[in-house]
Amino acid sequence: MSEQQNGPTTRRVSARVGAIAESATLAVDARAKALKAAGRPVIGFGAGEPDFPTPDYVVQAAAAACADPVNHRYTPAGGLPELKAAIVAKTERDSGYAVAPEQVLVTNGGKQAVYEAFATLLDPGDEVLLPAPYWTTYPEAIRLAGGVPVEVLAGTEAGYLVDVEALEAARTPRTKVLLFCSPSNPTGAVYPPEQVQAIGEWAARHGLWVVTDEIYEHLLYDGAQAPSMPVLVPELADRTLVLNGVAKTYAMTGWRVGWLIGPRDVVRAATNLQSHLTSNVANVSQRAAVAALEGPLDAVAAMREAFDRRRRTIVSMLSEAPGVVCPTPQGAFYVYPDVRGVLGRTIRGRTPTTSAELAEVVLEEVEVAVVPGEAFGPSGWLRLSYALGDEDLAEGVGRLVGLLREAT
């Protein structure tokens, strides 16, 4: 049926929402799980999700919260006062960044914090500098808010780290916001403190806002540091939104608790938006988050030790594949190998010319699910999460490397 008839348009889905791409990482994870459920021995490297259970003391706090009738009712849209206080204390403890409860908005996971940050800051046509490779949700949230994502590529040779010169070359009179993420998803790259400071000072000089995603702050290796930009550049604090959450640090992806920290007026506006979107975050999840933030970091340290071991294993194995360049990540739980040296070569009668095509070959030939670089920027790379068990990791990467060795 034609979208146009005599009268108003009959478009069934709005152009704004119809233009959104499905989350590539979740799509790959869902496909891998579906194939596995069908009996195929698929190993998935798609989802950025720790394979550990949520710590016991967090689960126990949630169970107790379920039994308390106070949690059966609406609570403030901006978050439980107890959780806001815990976020304030945690932020000063971990980052040295002193904020007030009025500067905190508790959100339904980190994704809602990303969406609300851009929805609150952007007017139609405002540009956001988006260092690439980038997390697949960032450009979609920017577009939903009427903004224009402007990719600033930093490839393998640059260690996946953009510099001030590249950012300045991309800046225009319409530039309003810089998106910053360190440690990075999808690359695991970590900006050194001096580079964080230089970028922050540049943003301050030009009156830009910074949205900085610190969700992987506790997953650092080899002595790397990930200082919070407004701490290094205090004059930027009044134009910075800090995004974070419990998902990655505490293996709480399913609990859906994130937060946004920023100037009071912006947080107040974002809270008004959330009051119409979702009301409050689930109270039981908020109580669990309080327990996580106020509890010990022993479980976090144990998970980080396991991730570090897997990181070294996956980098070592991928580096043996012909045509693959795999930088060693210093944070998060991803590797982002450069596979441009494989493209255009024949593998079992097929000749992939893009990383998306290569990912299809890998899934169909050796039943390993990876996310192609097109989800995060240009073609030519793959993202693999090493947040899965050691045996599955070794088996899956072994299959992948064995397949790539067949390329001619």
C-alpha positions in Angstrom: 0.0 0.0 0.0 1.3 3.5 -0.8 2.3 5.6 2.1 0.4 8.5 0.6 -3.3 8.6 0.1 -5.8 11.4 -0.3 -5.1 13.2 2.9 -2.6 12.8 5.7 0.4 10.4 5.4 -0.3 6.8 6.3 3.2 6.0 7.5 2.8 3.3 10.1 6.1 4.0 11.9 7.5 7.5 12.4 10.5 8.5 10.3 12.4 9.3 13.4 12.0 5.9 15.0 12.0 4.0 11.7 15.5 5.3 11.0 16.9 3.7 14.2 19.1 0.7 13.6 18.8 -2.3 15.9 21.5 -2.6 18.5 24.1 -4.7 16.6 25.6 -6.1 19.7 22.3 -7.3 21.1 21.3 -8.6 17.7 24.5 -10.7 17.5 24.0 -12.0 21.0 20.4 -12.9 20.3 21.3 -14.8 17.2 24.1 -16.7 18.9 21.7 -17.7 21.8 19.0 -18.8 19.3 21.5 -21.0 17.4 22.8 -22.4 20.6 19.2 -23.2 21.8 18.7 -25.0 18.5 21.6 -27.3 19.4 24.4 -25.7 17.5 27.7 -25.3 19.4 27.9 -21.5 18.9 30.2 -19.5 21.0 29.2 -15.8 21.2 31.6 -12.9 21.7 28.9 -10.3 21.0 27.5 -9.0 24.3 29.3 -6.8 26.7 28.1 -8.7 29.7 30.2 -10.2 32.5 29.7 -13.9 32.9 29.8 -13.7 36.7 26.7 -13.7 38.9 25.9 -10.5 40.8 27.6 -10.6 44.2 25.7 -12.4 46.9 25.4 -9.4 49.2 23.7 -7.4 46.5 21.2 -10.2 45.8 20.4 -10.5 49.5 19.7 -6.8 49.7 17.3 -7.1 46.8 15.5 -10.0 48.4 15.1 -8.0 51.6 13.8 -5.1 49.6 11.2 -7.2 47.9 9.6 -7.9 51.3 9.5 -4.3 52.4 6.1 -2.7 51.3 7.8 0.7 51.0 9.4 -0.6 47.8 6.0 -1.6 46.4 5.1 2.0 45.7 6.2 4.9 43.5 9.3 6.8 44.7 10.9 10.0 43.5 11.5 10.0 39.7 15.0 11.2 40.1 16.0 8.3 42.4 15.9 7.1 46.0 17.6 9.5 48.3 19.7 6.6 49.7 20.9 5.7 46.2 21.7 9.3 45.3 23.8 9.6 48.5 25.6 6.4 47.7 26.4 7.7 44.2 27.7 10.9 45.6 30.0 9.1 48.1 31.1 6.6 45.4 31.9 9.3 42.9 34.1 11.2 45.4 35.8 7.9 46.6 36.6 6.6 43.1 37.0 9.8 41.1 37.8 12.5 43.5 34.8 14.4 42.1 32.6 16.1 44.7 29.0 16.5 43.7 25.7 17.1 45.5 22.6 14.8 45.4 20.8 17.4 43.4 23.3 16.8 40.6 22.4 13.1 40.3 19.6 11.4 38.3 19.2 7.6 38.6 18.2 6.1 35.3 17.0 2.8 33.9 20.4 1.6 33.0 23.2 3.4 31.3 21.4 3.6 28.0 18.6 5.7 29.4 21.3 8.0 30.9 22.8 8.4 27.4 19.4 9.1 25.8 18.4 11.6 28.4 21.7 13.4 28.3 21.4 14.1 24.6 17.6 14.8 24.7 18.3 17.4 27.4 21.2 19.1 25.8 20.5 19.1 22.0 18.3 21.1 19.8 17.7 20.1 16.1 20.8 20.4 14.1 23.3 20.6 17.0 26.4 18.6 16.2 28.1 16.1 18.5 31.7 15.1 18.0 31.7 11.3 18.2 35.2 9.7 18.4 35.1 6.5 16.4 35.1 3.6 16.9 32.1 4.3 19.1 29.5 2.3 21.1 26.6 1.5 18.7 24.0 3.3 20.8 25.6 6.8 20.8 24.8 7.9 17.3 21.2 6.6 17.5 20.6 8.5 20.8 22.0 11.6 19.2 19.8 11.4 16.2 16.7 10.7 18.3 17.4 14.0 20.1 17.6 15.8 16.7 21.3 16.1 16.8 23.9 15.3 14.2 26.7 12.8 15.1 30.0 13.8 13.5 32.5 10.9 13.5 36.1 11.6 14.3 38.0 8.4 13.4 41.1 7.2 15.3 42.2 3.9 13.8 44.6 1.2 14.8 47.7 3.3 14.1 46.4 5.9 16.6 45.7 3.3 19.3 42.0 4.2 18.8 42.5 7.5 20.6 41.5 10.8 19.1 43.6 13.9 19.7 42.9 17.6 19.9 44.0 18.2 16.4 41.4 15.8 14.9 38.7 17.1 17.1 39.4 20.7 16.2 39.4 19.8 12.5 35.9 18.4 13.0 34.5 21.3 15.0 32.1 23.7 13.3 29.8 26.6 14.5 27.1 23.9 15.1 29.2 21.8 17.4 27.7 21.7 20.9 28.8 18.5 22.5 31.8 16.1 22.7 31.1 12.5 23.6 34.0 11.0 25.5 34.4 7.4 26.7 37.4 6.0 28.5 37.9 3.0 28.9 36.3 2.6 25.5 33.7 0.4 24.2 34.3 -1.2 21.6 38.1 -0.9 21.7 39.2 -1.1 25.3 41.5 1.9 24.7 42.2 4.1 27.7 43.2 7.8 27.3 46.3 8.7 29.4 45.6 11.5 31.9 47.6 14.2 29.9 45.4 13.5 26.9 42.2 13.6 28.9 43.3 17.0 30.3 44.3 18.4 26.9 40.9 17.4 25.4 39.1 18.8 28.4 40.9 22.1 28.2 40.2 22.3 24.4 36.5 21.7 25.1 36.4 24.4 27.8 38.2 26.9 25.5 35.5 26.5 22.9 32.5 26.4 25.2 31.6 22.9 24.4 29.6 20.5 26.5 31.2 17.1 27.3 29.2 13.9 27.9 31.7 11.5 29.4 30.8 7.8 29.8 32.7 6.2 32.8 30.9 2.9 33.0 34.1 0.9 32.7 36.1 2.9 35.2 37.0 -0.1 37.4 38.1 -2.3 34.6 41.7 -1.2 34.0 44.9 -3.2 33.4 48.7 -2.7 33.2 48.6 0.3 35.6 46.3 2.3 33.3 44.4 5.2 34.9 41.1 6.7 33.8 40.7 10.1 35.5 37.4 11.9 35.3 37.6 14.8 32.9 35.9 17.4 35.2 38.4 16.5 38.0 41.4 17.3 35.7 39.7 20.3 34.2 37.5 21.9 36.9 36.4 24.8 34.8 34.6 22.3 32.6 32.5 20.8 35.4 29.5 23.2 34.7 29.4 21.9 31.2 29.9 18.2 31.8 27.6 15.3 32.2 29.1 12.1 33.7 27.4 8.8 32.9 27.9 5.7 34.9 26.1 2.6 36.4 26.4 -0.7 38.2 26.1 -3.0 35.2 29.7 -3.7 34.2 31.5 -3.2 37.5 29.2 -5.4 39.6 27.9 -7.8 37.0 24.5 -6.2 37.2 23.5 -5.8 33.5 20.0 -7.1 34.1 19.2 -4.9 37.1 19.0 -1.8 34.9 20.5 0.9 37.2 22.6 3.8 35.8 22.9 7.5 36.5 23.7 10.9 35.2 25.7 13.5 37.1 25.7 17.1 35.9 24.8 20.8 36.6 21.6 21.2 38.7 19.6 22.8 36.0 20.3 20.1 33.4 19.7 17.3 35.9 16.4 18.9 36.9 15.3 19.1 33.3 16.4 15.5 32.6 14.5 14.4 35.7 11.4 16.1 34.4 11.8 14.2 31.2 12.2 10.9 33.1 9.1 11.6 35.2 7.1 11.3 31.9 9.1 8.5 30.4 9.4 5.9 33.1 8.7 7.4 36.5 11.2 5.9 39.0 13.7 3.1 38.4 12.5 -0.2 40.0 12.9 0.2 43.7 14.3 -3.2 44.3 17.0 -2.6 41.7 17.8 0.7 43.4 18.1 -1.0 46.8 20.4 -3.5 45.2 22.5 -0.7 43.7 22.9 0.9 47.1 24.3 -2.4 48.5 26.7 -2.6 45.6 28.0 0.9 45.9 28.3 0.8 49.7 29.8 -2.7 49.8 33.3 -4.0 49.4 35.1 -4.1 46.0 36.5 -7.6 46.6 34.2 -9.2 44.0 35.1 -6.5 41.5 38.8 -7.2 42.0 38.3 -10.9 41.4 36.3 -10.3 38.2 39.0 -7.9 37.0 41.7 -10.5 37.6 39.8 -13.0 35.5 39.2 -10.4 32.7 42.9 -9.6 32.7 43.8 -13.2 32.3 41.3 -13.6 29.4 42.6 -10.3 27.9 46.1 -11.6 27.6 44.9 -15.0 26.2 42.7 -13.5 23.5 45.3 -10.9 22.4 48.0 -13.6 22.2 45.8 -16.0 20.2 44.4 -13.4 17.8 47.9 -12.1 17.1 48.8 -15.5 15.6 46.1 -15.1 12.9 47.5 -14.0 9.5 46.3 -10.6 8.4 45.1 -9.6 11.9 46.5 -6.8 14.0 45.2 -6.9 17.6 46.2 -4.0 19.8 46.3 -4.8 23.5 43.4 -3.1 25.3 44.1 -1.4 28.7 40.5 -1.3 29.9 36.9 -2.7 29.6 36.6 -6.3 28.4 36.8 -6.0 24.6 39.4 -6.5 21.9 39.1 -4.7 18.6 41.3 -6.5 16.0 42.0 -4.9 12.7 41.1 -7.5 10.0 41.6 -5.4 6.9 44.5 -7.7 6.0 42.0 -10.6 5.8 39.4 -8.9 3.6 39.5 -9.7 -0.1 41.1 -13.1 0.6 39.2 -16.4 0.0 38.0 -18.5 2.9 36.4 -21.8 2.1 35.2 -20.6 -1.3 34.0 -17.2 -0.1 35.7 -13.8 -0.4 34.5 -11.3 2.2 35.2 -7.7 1.3 33.8 -6.1 4.5 34.0 -7.0 8.2 30.2 -7.6 8.1 30.7 -10.2 5.4 33.6 -11.7 7.3 31.5 -12.0 10.5 28.9 -13.9 8.5 31.5 -16.3 7.2 32.9 -16.9 10.7 29.4 -17.6 12.1 28.4 -19.9 9.3 31.7 -21.8 9.0 32.9 -22.2 12.5 29.9 -21.1 14.6 31.6 -18.2 16.3 29.6 -14.9 16.8 31.5 -11.6 16.6 30.4 -8.1 16.0 31.6 -6.4 12.8 33.2 -3.0 12.8 30.3 -1.5 10.8 28.4 -1.4 14.1 30.9 1.0 15.6 32.1 3.0 12.6 34.1 2.0 9.5 34.4 -1.5 8.1 37.6 -3.5 8.7 37.5 -4.4 12.3 35.7 -7.0 14.6 34.8 -6.6 18.3 35.1 -9.5 20.6 34.1 -9.4 24.2 36.2 -11.5 26.5 33.6 -11.5 29.2 32.9 -15.2 28.9 34.4 -18.3 30.4 38.0 -19.3 29.8 37.2 -22.6 28.1 34.7 -21.0 25.7 37.1 -18.2 25.0 39.9 -20.5 24.1 37.7 -22.7 22.0 36.0 -19.9 20.2 39.1 -17.9 19.4 40.8 -21.1 18.3 38.1 -21.8 15.8 38.3 -18.2 14.5 42.1 -18.3 14.1 42.0 -21.7 12.5 39.5 -20.4 9.9 41.5 -17.3 9.2 44.6 -19.4 8.6 42.8 -20.9 5.7 42.5 -17.6 3.9 44.3 -17.5 0.5 
